Amino acid sequence: MPALNIRAMQLPDLEAVLAVEQSSFLTPWSREAFVAEIEDNDLACYLVAEAEGQVVGYAGMWIILDEAHVTNVALLPAFRGRGLGTRLMDTLRQVAKALGAARMTLEVRPSNHEARRLYGKLGFAERGVRPGYYTDTKEDAIIMWLDGL
């Protein structure tokens, strides 16, 4: 497993973050969306994961009262399946707890079996469905929760 440095996302990270985003999602976020999250959203917290001298992944969340809502989690394909997603999510959870969150939630595609396994391994439980949540495919979203951060 490569050494991993996880730190706050900064504007100079965006080229690398966009490369991760485009390699991970059918409908990637734009540069403007990330800039708005970093500069204008007081609820937002985004982290990047660096390995082998490059940004290889990122994760973000919004802290709303005592809940952390995970917005995105992604790794470059070459770095998946190596335990980095677990480490990134563990750090995100620790930051959420430090910021006052008592629980964490996220949505995941039913077809994303790898992510569902990861979240289950981390203690998230499937608690609901948002029909047609993903606008690109009209796929439902499974709502998952982690209590007791």
HUZI-V547968 format. One record per run of one state. SS is the DSSP state (2 for helix, 1 for strand, 0 for the rest). FROM is the first residue (numbers start at 1). TO is the last residue. If there is no record, write none. Layout:
ss=<SS SS>
from=<FROM FROM>
to=<TO TO>
This chain:
ss=<0 1 0 2 0 2 0 1 0 1 0 1 0 2 0 2 0 1 0 2 0 1 0 1 0>
from=<1 5 9 11 25 31 41 44 52 54 65 67 76 77 80 84 99 103 110 113 122 125 131 141 148>
to=<4 8 10 24 30 40 43 51 53 64 66 75 76 79 83 98 102 109 112 121 124 130 140 147 149>
